[in-house]
Amino acid sequence: MFAVSPADDARVEFSSSKDGGPSDLGHRVTSRWSNFDLRRDLVRALVRQAGVSALCLDETNALCALPPEILELDVGTFGDGDDGGGSVPFALIRESDQPAVLASLLRARSHGVADARVHRTGSEEELVVHFVNMLDEWGVLVILVGGALRPLLEHDAGVPERALPRRLIHHRDRTGRVLWVDDATELLLGWTREEMVGQPTMRFIDPADHQRGMASWVGMLTGGRIERSRIRYLTATGDRRWLEATVTNFDADSDPGYIEVELIDVHDEMMALSAAKFGEAQFDALTESLPVGVIQVDADGEVAYVNRWMRDLTGVDARGGTCCDGVVSDDREIVEHAFAAAISTASSTNVDARLISAANGQHRHCRLRIRPLGLDEDGHSLGAIASIEDVTETRALHTRLFDQIRTDSLTGVANRLALNEWLGEHLLEGVGGGVTLLYFDLDGFKLVNDRFGHEAGDRLLREIATAIERAIDPDDLIARIGGDEFVVARSHLMDDDGCARLAQHVLDIVDCDIDLGGATVRVGCSIGIARTGMPGGGPIVLSDADHAMYHSKRNGGHRWTIHTDALRAARDSDPSEQSSEAHQSVGA
């Protein structure tokens, strides 16, 4: 359907149903867009734009009917009713962009609105999509496609209190020059894209932090893939704002032509850390109001302070406790080590650990950002402080949506995106073992569709996918990669005899009577087999298996062909040429 820029980040709050299921996904809007009238007026303003169409998601992110409040606005339905299988409509999104759409869904659910430029699958046409969270009021999250981005921003301009984004994305070249910034940058820092693109990054960093910023950049280029640092960025109004920069240096094989920098707004947290040096009263007043946990330990590792959020979650207080109180036993070592490093070596560390809820004993997944408090006049450590964010529900939602975009909505097996990721993981440098792919296409599938209809064809695909999935090894992967084409992937190089046995097994499974509810049909399949141990060879081995499959189909179908160098040479010299040296066999 559409692809979005990964510019937005969100902290989503959830509540669980009594049986622990996802039926009561929280959708409380926590930004200034919590005002229903503002969001309703925004929807109406967007609908008035020419060419805008709508679709709606329910609280489980499944497509649903337009509510009366939308229908009365006389807006068209986007996608002509194609529901993409009844779940989040990823089917029409560019495959490479599907992970990015999660950011906008999260942003809209927690902050009320989100907008982005998007693309449809197989098209260069750019659309605009607006997300407006009306779950509490109308029972739907409204998605409006078309129009322009500016009306949302102009509608926003008259509101005195502005919800600032916490996450920015910048692209830079290797000299540090800005190539691209997201829309959130203007909201947080005030600089427009036109003002930043083409400029050196140092122009927008506090001169006092130039040395640290340069050291982090050089460390990223010459050392590991990722560098993190906290730096004060200059705003367009002349203020300074603390941002935590995460710089990713892409591998040469996957270099997209830029270096991506993720910037997280940590200004409030850094101000909290600074407040610790100016008196307990000021520090308490600030940290007690933070929507995250705060725990401070002294140089001996004993708890000196915990804020209300932390006390409410774990029951830990500041009377003789340690940094590991309230932490699940299996995670205590990593937490203790991180605090010890902050105290002894002034190291800043982010760790994930599970905390035990004092209310019900449940384990809550939390992210701890642990920072040293510096040294006293004698050079002794002042201890460490950490902010704690509960990410349990956010992790669960990410996991569920992550799985959704890697699953074929019709058959329930893996899709092409999942297969490509599987190949990338199993064909890394030094992994070894290689892979074997069995690529098959159904013979006679079109006849089933033409005679019995697409619903029967869909049922046939589901039956075959389920039968193959049950028959292959647990470590194998089956993926539907389009139409009636499937791939069985095995994580080692098989010899010709092993390939023959597996291919015959698949032929036997497919070539059987299948009940479609009122009709029994039988189809066969054409199989192509290819193998490789070459790092990064996923696209090549998939193409070879595809070519071998078509070789089988051209020779009558219901057979398998093992791809060989001779078959590749025949294809390269003349794609229509038949190679007599391909290993092939007709099913018994």
N, C-alpha and C positions, 0 to 999 in steps of 0.2 A: 504493500500500500504506500508507504512512505518511509523515508529515512531522516533522522534528525541529527543536528549537531550535538556532540556530547558536552554542551556548555553548562548544563544545569546539574546541580547536585541537590540532594534533599535529605532531610532527616525525617523519616516517616514513623508515626506512632501507630501501634496496633493494639487491639485487644483480642483475646482468643475466645472461641466459643467454649461452652461447658465441656464438650467432649474433646477439646484440644484441636479441633479442625479449623480451617481458614474461613468459616462462614461469616465471621464478624470482623472482617478486615477493617481496621480503623482508617478513617479518612478525615480526621479532624484537621481543618485548615488552621495552621499556626501563624500565618503571616498576616499582614494588614488586609489581605484579600479575604479574611474570615468574614468580612461584611457581605452578607448575601446580596444586598441591593447593588453593591458595586459589581459583583460577578454577573448578576442578572442583566444589569445595564450593559456590561461588556459583551455578553452574548448577543444582545439585541443590536448593538452597534456593529459587531462583526458580521451578523447575518445581512445587514443592509448593504454590504459590499457586493459588487457584481460578481457572479460566478461562484459564490460560496455554497458548499454542500456540507451535509452533516452526517455523522454516525455517532453512536453512543456505546459506552461500555458500562456494565454493571459493576458492583463492588468486587467481584472476582476477576475483573478484567476480561470478561466474556462479552462479545457483541450482543446487544439487546435492541429491542424496538425503541423508536424515538418516543419520548413521553409527550403528553398533550401540550406541555409548555413549549416544546420545540416545534411540534406540528403546527401550532397556531401561528408561528412566525413564517409559514409558507416557504420553507427552505428545502432544497432538493436533498436526496439521499446519496451519499458518496458510495461509489463502488457498485451501484445497481443491485444492491442486496447480496453481493458476494460476501459471505460471512467467514471465509477462510477456514472453515471447519468448526466454527462455533466458539473459538477461543480468540485471544488477542490476535487481530488480523495481520499476522506477519507474512502471510502467503504472498501479498502484493508488494512487500518491501524488498528493496535491494538486499540480497543476502549478506553482503559485506557490511551493510549498515544496520542490520537487525539488532546487534547488541546495543547500539547507541540509542535506540528508541526507548529503552528502559529508563534512561535518565529523565526524559520528558514525562513519562508516566509517573515516576517517583516525584518529580518536581510538582506536577499538577496536584497529586494526591495530598502532598503535605503543605504546599504553599498557595494552592488555589488556582494558579494559572501558569501556563508555560507556552512558549511559541518557538517555532523553528522553521527553517527552510528544508524541504523534503523532496524526495524523488520517488517515482514509481518504478517497479521492476521493468527492466528492458527499455527504459526510456530516459532521455536526457532532460526531459521536461522538468523544470523546477516548480514546485508548488510551495505554498505556505500553509502550515497547520497550526492551529491554536487549540490548546487543551484548557478546558475550564471545569473545575471540580464542582459539580452540583449534586454530589452523592447524598448529602444530608437533606437537601431541599427537594430535589426531583428524583433522587434514586439513581442517577446516572452521572458518568463523567462525559461531558460533551466534547466532541472533537469536530472542529469546523475546518474544512479544507478549502483553500482558495483565498482570494483577497490579497492584502498586503500586511507586512509586519508593523508598519508605523502606526496604524490606528490603535493597536494595543498600547504602544508606548505613549502616544498622545493622550489616550484615555487615562493613562497612569499619571500623567504629568500634573493633573490638578489635585492629586491626593497628597496632603502634607507629609504624612508619614510613609516612607519608602522602605519596603522590605529589601534588604541588601542580600545579594547572593553570597554564599560561602566558598564556592568553587569556581575558579577561572581556568581557561585553557589558552595557552599561547603556543605558537609555532615559531621557531627561530632557526636561522642557519647556523653553521658551525662557528661563525665569528660572533654570534650573539645578537645579530641584527633581527629585528622583529619581522616575521613574514605574515602572520595572521593572528588576530585576537578574537575572542568570542564576544557576544553581546553583553555577557555578564560583566566584562571588564569596564565598560562605560558606566554601568550602574554602581559598581563598587569604587572605582578609582576616578571616574569622571573623564578619562581620556577617550576620545573617539577612535575608531579603527583607523580613520584617515590620519589622525595625529600620531599614531604609534607605528603603523606599518612603514618599514624602510628605515626606522631609527634604531640606533644602538640601544640595547636594553639598559645600559648603565645610565642613560639619560633619565630613566624613570625610577632609579634606586637612590636612596639616601646616600650621599657621599661617604658618610661614616661607615656604611656597609659595603662599599665598593670592593675592598680587599677580600672580605669574606665571600661576596658573591662571585668574584673572579676565581677565587680558589675552588669553590664548589664547581664552577663551570669547567675549569681545567681538569679537576679531578674526574669529572664525568667523561671528558673526552679521552683522557689517558688511562683511566682506571676501569672501574666496573661500569655496568650498564646504567645504574641508578645513583643519583646523588640527591640528598635532601639538605636544605638549609633554611633557616628563618632569617628573613631580611625585611627591612623597612622600605616599602615602596612609597614614592611620592604620589599624591593625588593631584588632580588638576587645580584644586583650590589651595595647594601649598601645604596641606597636612601630610602626615606620615602614617602609614598603616602597615602593621606586621602581617606578612604573608609567609606561609611555609611552602617553599618551592621544591617540587619533586621533578627532577630532570631525567628523562629517559634517553639513553643513547642506543638507537636501534642497531641490530646486527647488520653487517654489510649486505647479507643476502636479502634482508627484508627492509632495507632503508627506504622510507617513503619520500625522501628528499627534504626532510626537515627534522628538527629535534623538538619533541613535544615537552612542554613544561606545564605541570599541573600546579596551580597556586591555591592554597587553602587559607581562608581568612582566619588567622589565629590572634587577631588584635586583642579581643577581650581576654583571651587566655594569657597573653603576654602582659597585659595590664594587670591581671590578677597576680602574676608572678612578681611583677614590680612592686605591687602593693604590699607584698610580704616584707619588703625591706623598710616600709614606712609606718609600721605599727600594726599591732594586732587588731585594733578597733576598725581601722580602715579596711584591712584585709578581710575581716569577718563580714563587714557590711557588703562587700563586693561578692565574695564567694558564696554567701548564703543565698544570693539571688540568682546564681548561675543555674542553667538547666542541665548541668552535668555535675558529676561527682568531683570533689577535690579532696585529696589526701596529702598532708605534709608530714615528712618524717625528719627527725633530727640526724645529726652526724652518726649516732649510734644505731640508727635504723628504727627507733621507736616512734610511734605515731605522736605527732605534736598537734595535729589539727585534722578534723574531717568536717566537711560541710553537711548541711541538712540532707541533701540528696543522697550522700553516701550513708549517712546514719539511717535514713529511711529504708534504703535498699538492704543493707547488710547488718544493721544493728551495731556496727563497729563505732566506738567512740575514741576519744583521745587519752583515755586513762590506762597507760601502760601497755597498749596494744602494739602490734607489729604490722608492717606493710602487707603481710600475708593473711591477716585475719579476714575472714569472709571469702577467701579464695579457695576454690576446689583444690583438693590435695594434689591432684596430678599436675596442676598448673602453678603450684607455689614456687617451684624451683626457678622457673623463668621469670616470675615477678620479683623474687628475692634477688636474683642475679642482676636484673635491670636496675633496681633501686641501689644495689651495692655499687654498680658501675657509675651511676650518677653521682654518688657520694665520693667514691675513691678516685675516679678518673674524670669527673665532670662530663660524662658521656650522656647524651640525650638519646632516648630509646622509645620506640613505640612497640608495644606488645599487645597481643590478644590473649585474654584469659577469661575463665568462667568464674563468676561470683555467685555466691549462694544467697538467695533471697531469704531474708529473715521472716517474711510474711508467710511463705508457703514452702520453703525449702527447694524451690526450683532453681536450676542453674541458668544464669543469664550470661550470654556472650557479651563481653565488654571490651572496648579498646582503651588501653591505658597509654597516655602520652606522658612519659616520665622525664623530668628536666632537673638539672642541678640548680641549687639556689646560690651558687657562688661561694666565695671564701670570705672569712672575716679578716680583720686587720692583721692577724697573725698568720694568715695563710691557711687556716683550718676550714674544712668544709662546713657550710651552714645547713647541710642536709639536702633533701630533694623534695620535689612536689610533683604531683601527677593529676591530670584531669582524666576522668573516667566517663566514657559514653556507652550507654547500653545500645548495642547494635543487634540484639537477638532477632527482632522482627524484620529489620532491614536485611539481615543475612538470609532469613527464611524466604523473603520475597524475592531477593536476587537469585537464590537457588532455584525457586520455582519458575521464574521467568527465564532463567538461563537454560533450564531443561526444556521449556516450551519452544524456544527458538531453535533448538537442536533436535527436535522430534518431528517426524512427518505427521501432520495432523490427521491424515486419512487412515494410515495403517498402524500408527503408534511406534514404528521402528525409527531408527536414526534417519536424518536427512542428509543432503549433500554437505551442508555446513559441518555437521558432526563428523562425516567421513573425512573431509579435508583436514579437520583438526586431528582426527585419529592418525591419519597418514603423517601429518607433521610431527606428532609426538613419537611415532614409531620409526621415523626415518631421520632422527637427529644424529648429528655427528657423534660417533662413539657409542651409540645405543646398541648397534649390532643386531643380528638376527634376521633383518630384512622383513619383507611382507610379501604375501601372495594374495592377489585379488581374483575373484571369480565374478565376472560381470555377465548378467543374463537378462534377456529380454523375452517376454512371453510371445509365443507363436499362436496366432489366432485370437489375440485379445480384441482386435478391432471387430471381428465378427460377433463376439459376445456383446460388445457395446451396441453394435448396429441392430442385432436381433432382439436383445432383451432390455436394452436401455443402460444409461450410465449408472443408475443405482445398482444394477446387477454387476456391472463392471467394477464398481467400487468395492462391492462385497467380495468379488473374486480376488481383487488385489489384497484385501485384508486377510482372507483365508490363506492365500499363498504366503504372505509375509509372516503370519503367525506360525504356519507349519514349518517354514524354513528356520525361523528363530528358535523353535522348540528342538529342531533336529541338529543344529550346529553346536559346536563346543561353547561352553560358557564364556571363554575368553575371545571368541570370534565376534565380529560386528556384522550385522546386516543393516543395510541402508537402502531406502528407496530414494533414487536420485532424479526421478522425473518420470511421468507417464507410467508405463509398465516396465521400467528398467530398474533393476536392483543390483547391489554389489554385496558379496560376502567377502569380508576381509579377515585374513588370518595373519597373526603376528610372527611368522617365521617363513623361511623359504622352503617350499615343498618340492620334492622331486616329482618327476613326470608321473610315476605310479600313484603317488599321493594325490596329485592334481586330478588324475583320472578317476580315482575312487570318489573324491569329493564331488566332482562334476557329475558322475553317474548317480550319486546320491541325490543331488539336486534335481536331475532329470526325472528320477523316479518319484520324488515328492510332487513335482509339478504335474507330471503326466498321470493323473488319477481323476476319478469322478469327483466333482465338487458340487455340492448342493447349494443352489442360489435362492432357495425358497420358492418352490414351484417349478424349478427347472434344474436339470443336472447337466453340467458341461464338462468338457475335458479340453485342456490346452497343453501345449508343450512349451519348450523354451530353447533358445539359442544361447550358447555360453562361450565367453571368451576368457582366457586365463593369462595373467601376466605376473611377473615376479621381479623384485628389485631389492637390492640392499644399499642403493646409492643414497647418501644423505640428501634430503630435500627433493627426492625423486618422485614425490607423490603425484604431481600433474602428469609426469611422463608415464608412470606405470598405469594410471587410470586411463590415459589415452590409448596405451598399448592394449589393455584389456578390452576397451571399447572397440578398437579396430579388429581384434580377434573375434569378438562377438559377431560383428557384421560379416566377417569371413564365414562363420558358421551359418549365419542366416542366408547368405547368398548361395551357399551350397546345400540348401534344402531345409535347414533348421533341424531342431530336435537332435542336436549334436554339440560337441564342445571342441574348441580349438585352443591350443597353447601357443601364445605369441612367441615368435622366434626372430632372430636377426634377419633371416631371409624374408619373413613376412614384412618386417619394417622396411627393408630395402625395396621390396616390391611396391609398397605403399608410396615411398618417397619418389620412386621413378615414375610410377603410374598408379594413382589411387584406385583405379578400376581393375588393376591386374590381379589375377588369382595366383597365389604362390603354392606350388605343389609341395613345398618343403615345410609347410605349417603342420604341427602335430594336431591331428583332428580325429575325432571318432564319432560314430553314430550311436545314440543311446540304444541299449538293449531293449 
